[in-house]
Amino acid sequence: MKEIKAFIHRNRVADVVHALRAAGFNNISVVDVKGMLKALDSREEQYSIEIGEKVIAEAKLELVCAADQVDLAVEVIRKNARTGRRHAGSIYVTGIDAAFPIDG
């Protein structure tokens, strides 16, 4: 199994999630984070006192899938996360050594 993490602009996250679901992916989480992607415009930027830099509100999308589904998932994320700018985010893929259900 693999875990895919994508850091994308918040205004693209709904399209990415809907496209992933349409492609059959279900194990998706989305977390709001502060990051340093290039802002699409000045309204997107805010100054972080904790970091001491300008940041934007980004989304971190996390997806768990089978290893043979990684290429499809990355393709769907890249296609739907585009903003028209050169650097619209990043995608990382890591391995999962084990997964266990939580029984209720």
N, CA, C and O of each residue as an XYZ file, in Angstrom:
416
protein
N       0.837     -1.178      0.000
C       0.000      0.000      0.000
C       0.883      1.243      0.000
O       2.042      1.212      0.415
N       0.302      2.326     -0.474
C       1.027      3.592     -0.559
C       0.178      4.710      0.035
O      -1.051      4.645      0.044
N       0.865      5.738      0.532
C       0.198      6.944      0.973
C       0.650      8.080      0.071
O       1.843      8.274     -0.161
N      -0.315      8.818     -0.427
C      -0.034      9.977     -1.271
C      -0.433     11.210     -0.483
O      -1.547     11.293      0.034
N       0.484     12.175     -0.393
C       0.197     13.467      0.229
C       0.356     14.524     -0.847
O       1.359     14.557     -1.561
N      -0.633     15.380     -0.955
C      -0.576     16.466     -1.929
C      -0.869     17.773     -1.219
O      -1.858     17.891     -0.496
N      -0.008     18.751     -1.429
C      -0.202     20.090     -0.884
C      -0.674     20.965     -2.038
O       0.067     21.210     -2.989
N      -1.921     21.436     -1.942
C      -2.530     22.148     -3.063
C      -3.250     23.396     -2.563
O      -3.504     23.548     -1.368
N      -3.571     24.276     -3.489
C      -4.341     25.469     -3.146
C      -5.747     25.054     -2.710
O      -6.352     24.156     -3.296
N      -6.252     25.717     -1.681
C      -7.567     25.370     -1.136
C      -8.683     25.494     -2.160
O      -9.658     24.745     -2.106
N      -8.554     26.423     -3.086
C      -9.636     26.589     -4.054
C      -9.687     25.456     -5.078
O     -10.604     25.422     -5.898
N      -8.748     24.546     -5.053
C      -8.734     23.402     -5.972
C      -9.136     22.097     -5.292
O      -9.364     21.099     -5.975
N      -9.227     22.080     -3.977
C      -9.390     20.815     -3.253
C     -10.717     20.117     -3.567
O     -10.739     18.892     -3.691
N     -11.806     20.846     -3.696
C     -13.097     20.202     -3.973
C     -13.060     19.468     -5.309
O     -13.539     18.339     -5.409
N     -12.493     20.103     -6.338
C     -12.400     19.446     -7.644
C     -11.528     18.197     -7.576
O     -11.841     17.181     -8.196
N     -10.439     18.273     -6.826
C      -9.546     17.124     -6.698
C     -10.258     15.973     -5.989
O     -10.201     14.833     -6.451
N     -10.919     16.259     -4.884
C     -11.621     15.205     -4.137
C     -12.720     14.574     -4.989
O     -12.844     13.350     -5.025
N     -13.514     15.388     -5.670
C     -14.593     14.839     -6.512
C     -14.029     13.968     -7.630
O     -14.592     12.917     -7.937
N     -12.933     14.387     -8.235
C     -12.320     13.602     -9.305
C     -11.746     12.288     -8.773
O     -11.878     11.248     -9.417
N     -11.112     12.331     -7.601
C     -10.596     11.098     -6.997
C     -11.729     10.133     -6.669
O     -11.618      8.934     -6.926
N     -12.813     10.647     -6.105
C     -13.958      9.785     -5.781
C     -14.545      9.176     -7.058
O     -14.901      7.998     -7.077
N     -14.645      9.975     -8.120
C     -15.167      9.478     -9.391
C     -14.260      8.394     -9.984
O     -14.729      7.514    -10.706
N     -12.966      8.461     -9.677
C     -12.011      7.461    -10.156
C     -11.975      6.221     -9.262
O     -11.234      5.277     -9.538
N     -12.777      6.220     -8.187
C     -12.879      5.044     -7.327
C     -12.064      5.078     -6.054
O     -11.999      4.073     -5.347
N     -11.441      6.199     -5.738
C     -10.649      6.300     -4.519
C     -11.544      6.723     -3.356
O     -12.390      7.605     -3.502
N     -11.346      6.081     -2.192
C     -12.202      6.352     -1.039
C     -11.452      6.787      0.210
O     -11.985      7.568      0.998
N     -10.246      6.310      0.409
C      -9.498      6.610      1.633
C      -8.811      7.963      1.517
O      -7.592      8.042      1.364
N      -9.611      9.031      1.593
C      -9.130     10.394      1.373
C      -9.367     11.218      2.632
O     -10.441     11.158      3.231
N      -8.366     11.981      3.025
C      -8.500     12.958      4.115
C      -8.003     14.300      3.601
O      -7.102     14.363      2.765
N      -8.600     15.371      4.112
C      -8.166     16.716      3.753
C      -7.981     17.507      5.037
O      -8.857     17.526      5.902
N      -6.829     18.162      5.149
C      -6.502     18.953      6.333
C      -6.117     20.357      5.876
O      -5.332     20.510      4.940
N      -6.662     21.377      6.527
C      -6.236     22.745      6.249
C      -4.904     22.990      6.931
O      -4.738     22.695      8.115
N      -3.957     23.528      6.182
C      -2.626     23.829      6.706
C      -2.191     25.213      6.239
O      -2.754     25.764      5.293
N      -1.189     25.769      6.908
C      -0.551     26.988      6.446
C       0.714     26.584      5.713
O       1.496     25.773      6.209
N       0.913     27.150      4.531
C       2.074     26.774      3.753
C       2.641     27.942      2.990
O       2.188     29.078      3.126
N       3.633     27.648      2.190
C       4.349     28.703      1.493
C       4.305     28.545     -0.015
O       5.241     28.933     -0.714
N       3.202     27.966     -0.523
C       3.014     27.970     -1.965
C       2.931     29.411     -2.440
O       2.572     30.302     -1.669
N       3.256     29.642     -3.682
C       3.138     30.988     -4.239
C       1.656     31.353     -4.293
O       0.846     30.625     -4.867
N       1.318     32.474     -3.696
C      -0.067     32.926     -3.652
C      -0.577     33.234     -5.053
O       0.164     33.738     -5.897
N      -1.851     32.925     -5.294
C      -2.463     33.252     -6.572
C      -2.705     34.745     -6.690
O      -2.643     35.305     -7.785
N      -2.984     35.396     -5.558
C      -3.106     36.855     -5.499
C      -2.886     37.292     -4.055
O      -2.807     36.454     -3.156
N      -2.787     38.587     -3.833
C      -2.445     39.098     -2.499
C      -3.522     38.791     -1.457
O      -3.222     38.754     -0.264
N      -4.760     38.572     -1.882
C      -5.832     38.242     -0.922
C      -5.612     36.884     -0.264
O      -6.133     36.618      0.819
N      -4.853     36.046     -0.912
C      -4.600     34.700     -0.399
C      -3.520     34.686      0.686
O      -3.447     33.746      1.477
N      -2.688     35.717      0.724
C      -1.563     35.763      1.657
C      -1.969     36.334      3.010
O      -2.849     37.189      3.115
N      -1.303     35.835      4.029
C      -1.396     36.422      5.359
C      -0.042     36.262      6.027
O       0.727     35.366      5.680
N       0.248     37.124      6.977
C       1.522     37.055      7.677
C       1.346     36.173      8.904
O       0.432     36.388      9.701
N       2.214     35.186      9.058
C       2.185     34.293     10.211
C       3.189     34.770     11.244
O       4.394     34.781     10.992
N       2.697     35.158     12.395
C       3.577     35.588     13.484
C       4.418     34.402     13.964
O       5.592     34.567     14.295
N       3.818     33.205     14.002
C       4.535     32.017     14.482
C       5.711     31.658     13.576
O       6.771     31.250     14.049
N       5.509     31.815     12.279
C       6.540     31.426     11.320
C       7.444     32.594     10.950
O       8.611     32.401     10.607
N       6.903     33.802     11.021
C       7.670     34.982     10.652
C       7.781     35.166      9.150
O       8.744     35.761      8.667
N       6.817     34.667      8.414
C       6.802     34.726      6.952
C       5.360     34.892      6.483
O       4.409     34.669      7.233
N       5.228     35.293      5.216
C       3.912     35.268      4.597
C       3.559     33.821      4.271
O       4.406     33.058      3.808
N       2.322     33.454      4.510
C       1.845     32.105      4.234
C       0.503     32.199      3.527
O      -0.110     33.264      3.454
N       0.063     31.064      3.010
C      -1.283     30.982      2.477
C      -1.963     29.780      3.121
O      -1.299     28.869      3.616
N      -3.277     29.788      3.110
C      -4.031     28.633      3.575
C      -4.021     27.613      2.439
O      -4.522     27.886      1.348
N      -3.457     26.454      2.696
C      -3.377     25.370      1.719
C      -4.205     24.205      2.223
O      -4.688     24.212      3.355
N      -4.363     23.218      1.382
C      -4.968     21.960      1.782
C      -3.925     20.861      1.639
O      -3.196     20.801      0.649
N      -3.867     19.996      2.642
C      -3.040     18.789      2.536
C      -4.006     17.634      2.336
O      -4.789     17.301      3.226
N      -3.941     17.039      1.175
C      -4.795     15.909      0.851
C      -3.988     14.639      1.097
O      -2.852     14.522      0.639
N      -4.569     13.703      1.810
C      -3.908     12.425      2.068
C      -4.777     11.311      1.510
O      -5.992     11.294      1.709
N      -4.147     10.393      0.818
C      -4.864      9.308      0.164
C      -4.079      8.018      0.356
O      -2.865      7.992      0.153
N      -4.761      6.955      0.744
C      -4.148      5.630      0.861
C      -4.722      4.771     -0.256
O      -5.936      4.704     -0.449
N      -3.817      4.111     -0.993
C      -4.271      3.279     -2.104
C      -3.296      2.126     -2.331
O      -2.219      2.077     -1.738
N      -3.692      1.211     -3.191
C      -2.813      0.107     -3.578
C      -1.666      0.661     -4.418
O      -1.813      1.683     -5.088
N      -0.539     -0.013     -4.376
C       0.647      0.456     -5.106
C       0.377      0.593     -6.602
O       0.910      1.495     -7.248
N      -0.447     -0.295     -7.156
C      -0.716     -0.224     -8.596
C      -1.703      0.880     -8.980
O      -1.986      1.064    -10.164
N      -2.229      1.616     -8.000
C      -3.147      2.729     -8.257
C      -2.462      4.093     -8.155
O      -3.094      5.118     -8.409
N      -1.187      4.119     -7.789
C      -0.487      5.382     -7.550
C      -0.456      6.256     -8.794
O      -0.754      7.447     -8.713
N      -0.100      5.690     -9.941
C      -0.001      6.499    -11.157
C      -1.330      7.168    -11.499
O      -1.356      8.341    -11.869
N      -2.430      6.431    -11.377
C      -3.745      7.001    -11.652
C      -4.080      8.113    -10.664
O      -4.553      9.177    -11.062
N      -3.837      7.869     -9.380
C      -4.143      8.875     -8.362
C      -3.333     10.151     -8.593
O      -3.878     11.252     -8.513
N      -2.052     10.014     -8.874
C      -1.195     11.176     -9.123
C      -1.683     11.925    -10.362
O      -1.722     13.155    -10.363
N      -2.047     11.210    -11.396
C      -2.556     11.846    -12.615
C      -3.832     12.649    -12.332
O      -3.974     13.779    -12.800
N      -4.748     12.066    -11.571
C      -6.009     12.746    -11.237
C      -5.731     13.996    -10.404
O      -6.317     15.050    -10.652
N      -4.844     13.883     -9.425
C      -4.516     15.045     -8.580
C      -3.877     16.134     -9.430
O      -4.293     17.290     -9.358
N      -2.884     15.793    -10.225
C      -2.185     16.804    -11.044
C      -3.148     17.504    -11.993
O      -3.104     18.726    -12.130
N      -4.006     16.749    -12.639
C      -4.940     17.331    -13.602
C      -5.915     18.300    -12.934
O      -6.229     19.349    -13.496
N      -6.393     17.957    -11.745
C      -7.446     18.736    -11.102
C      -6.946     19.779    -10.114
O      -7.726     20.623     -9.670
N      -5.671     19.743     -9.760
C      -5.111     20.718     -8.817
C      -4.455     21.893     -9.531
O      -3.992     22.827     -8.876
N      -4.409     21.865    -10.831
C      -3.752     22.937    -11.588
C      -4.422     24.278    -11.342
O      -5.642     24.369    -11.205
N      -3.597     25.316    -11.289
C      -4.097     26.672    -11.069
C      -3.799     27.583    -12.246
O      -4.264     28.723    -12.277
N      -3.039     27.105    -13.205
C      -2.609     27.951    -14.304
C      -1.262     28.599    -14.047
O      -0.711     29.260    -14.927
N      -0.741     28.420    -12.874
C       0.587     28.933    -12.512
C       1.593     27.801    -12.575
O       1.231     26.625    -12.588
N       2.867     28.179    -12.613
C       3.942     27.183    -12.766
C       4.008     26.202    -11.597
O       4.124     24.998    -11.826
N       3.939     26.668    -10.379
C       4.046     25.766     -9.225
C       2.738     25.827     -8.429
O       2.502     26.768     -7.671
N       1.907     24.821     -8.612
C       0.588     24.803     -7.968
C       0.539     23.853     -6.777
O      -0.538     23.611     -6.233
N       1.672     23.314     -6.363
C       1.686     22.410     -5.219
C       2.678     21.281     -5.419
O       3.490     21.298     -6.345
N       2.598     20.297     -4.529
C       3.520     19.162     -4.571
C       2.785     17.890     -4.187
O       1.823     17.915     -3.419
N       3.257     16.774     -4.737
C       2.700     15.457     -4.431
C       3.852     14.568     -3.968
O       4.910     14.521     -4.595
N       3.626     13.865     -2.861
C       4.630     12.954     -2.312
C       4.004     11.566     -2.162
O       2.833     11.446     -1.801
N       4.773     10.535     -2.434
C       4.304      9.159     -2.302
C       5.251      8.414     -1.376
O       6.466      8.428     -1.572
N       4.685      7.764     -0.365
C       5.484      6.959      0.556
C       4.836      5.587      0.733
O       3.649      5.402      0.463
N       5.635      4.639      1.189
C       5.135      3.292      1.423
C       4.493      3.147      2.792
O       4.829      3.866      3.733
N       3.575      2.218      2.885
C       2.938      1.877      4.158
C       3.343      0.442      4.485
O       3.083     -0.477      3.709
N       3.979      0.260      5.641
C       4.449     -1.065      6.022
C       3.322     -1.974      6.499
O       3.355     -3.183      6.267
N       2.329     -1.399      7.162
C       1.220     -2.206      7.671
C       0.013     -1.301      7.877
O       0.152     -0.093      8.067
N      -1.174     -1.902      7.836
C      -2.412     -1.180      8.098
C      -3.325     -2.087      8.913
O      -3.461     -3.272      8.611
N      -3.947     -1.531      9.941
C      -4.797     -2.298     10.832
C      -6.144     -1.605     11.016
O      -6.190     -0.390     11.208
N      -7.238     -2.360     10.959
C      -8.546     -1.733     11.201
C      -8.735     -1.467     12.691
O      -8.165     -2.149     13.543
N      -9.540     -0.470     12.975
C      -9.937     -0.212     14.356
C     -11.339     -0.784     14.509
O     -12.293     -0.272     13.923
N     -11.455     -1.823     15.281
C     -12.759     -2.455     15.471
C     -13.464     -1.825     16.639
O     -12.847     -1.522     17.660
N     -14.762     -1.627     16.491
C     -15.534     -0.875     17.431
C     -16.054     -1.577     18.601
O     -16.724     -0.971     19.438
